[in-house]
Amino acid sequence: MASALAGGRPGAGTQGRRGTARAAPPVGYDPRANAWTPMGRLRMGRALGVVALLRDGQVLVAGGCCDHTPAHRALTEAEVYDPTTGVWSPTAAMRAPCRGPATTLRDGRVLVTGCGAGSALSGAEVFT
C-alpha cells in the first residue's frame, strides 16, 4: 500500500505484506497527473514505517520493521527521498524503533511518536 502526502508531493509506500517490504518499491502520487510513479528503491526495505513530507519537498521514511532480518527486527534507520534526483539517502538513525505517526511541525522538524522497545511504544523523537 502507498501513502499520498498532501500538496501534490510524493509519498512513500512503505507498507507491504509479510515478505514483500523488501521487494515492493515505494511510489509517489502526483494529483495533477493523477498517476502513481515509482520512487526508486529504499536502501533498506521496510514495512509499517513512518512517512513525512519535509518543507523542502523531500520525503522522510523512518522506522518500521524489516522482514528480511532475523525475527523481523524493528528498525531505527531512516532515509530521505529527493524528488529532484530520484535518490534515497540515509539520514540520522533514531535512538529507538518507532512505529507511530510522523508529523511535520511548523518549524520544519518532524515529530515521530510510538517509539520504544517491545510493546511499550510510548516515546517520541524529533528529526531536525
HUJOMO-V823411 format. One record per residue. N is the residue number from 1. PHI is phi as a letter, one per 30 degrees, with the letter a starting at -180 (999 if undefined). Layout:
# HUJOMO-V823411
n = (N:N)
phi = (PHI:PHI)
This chain:
# HUJOMO-V823411
n = (1:2:3:4:5:6:7:8:9:10:11:12:13:14:15:16:17:18:19:20:21:22:23:24:25:26:27:28:29:30:31:32:33:34:35:36:37:38:39:40:41:42:43:44:45:46:47:48:49:50:51:52:53:54:55:56:57:58:59:60:61:62:63:64:65:66:67:68:69:70:71:72:73:74:75:76:77:78:79:80:81:82:83:84:85:86:87:88:89:90:91:92:93:94:95:96:97:98:99:100:101:102:103:104:105:106:107:108:109:110:111:112:113:114:115:116:117:118:119:120:121:122:123:124:125:126:127:128)
phi = (999:b:c:c:c:d:i:i:c:d:c:c:d:c:c:a:d:e:j:c:e:d:d:d:d:d:b:c:c:c:d:d:c:h:b:c:b:d:c:i:c:d:d:b:d:a:b:i:d:c:b:b:d:d:d:d:j:d:b:c:b:b:i:i:b:c:d:c:c:e:h:h:e:d:c:c:d:b:b:b:c:c:d:d:c:i:c:c:b:d:b:e:d:d:d:b:d:b:b:d:d:c:b:d:d:e:d:j:d:c:c:c:c:i:c:k:c:i:c:c:c:c:c:b:b:b:c:c)
